[in-house]
Amino acid sequence: MADLNIEVKTNEINSGVCLLVLSGFLDAHTFSKFEDQLRSLMKDNKYNVVVQMKNLDYISSAGLGVFMSVIGEIRQKGGDIKLSNLNSKVYKVFDLLGFTKLFQIFPNEEEALKAF
C-alpha cells in the first residue's frame, strides 16, 4: 500500500502562509492524514495554505473530497488554499472535475506564496 508524506515547511516569501508539500498517494487510505493536517492548521488559526504537489503521484476522489470539505471553512475565515507544482496526471484529475475553477493553480510554490 502506497503512503502519503506531508511536510510542513516554513517559507521566506510569505510568513503568513503555511506550505504543505505532499508526496506519494492521496487516496482512500491516506486522505484522513491530509485532512487532519489541514484541520490542525485551522485549529491554530492558519487559514492561508499552499499545497505543493510536485511529488504527488496519485489523487483519488477521497483526496479531492478533503479539499472540498475544508475550502468553505477556510474561505469563510478569510483564507484560501492555493495549489502548485501539479504533475500532468494530477492536474488532469483536477481539471476533469472542474477544480481548476475552484482553486488557483500555480506552476511553482514561489508564485503561489506570493499570490496571498
Order of alpha helices (4+ residues) and beta strands (2+ residues): beta-beta-alpha-beta-alpha-beta-alpha-alpha-beta-alpha
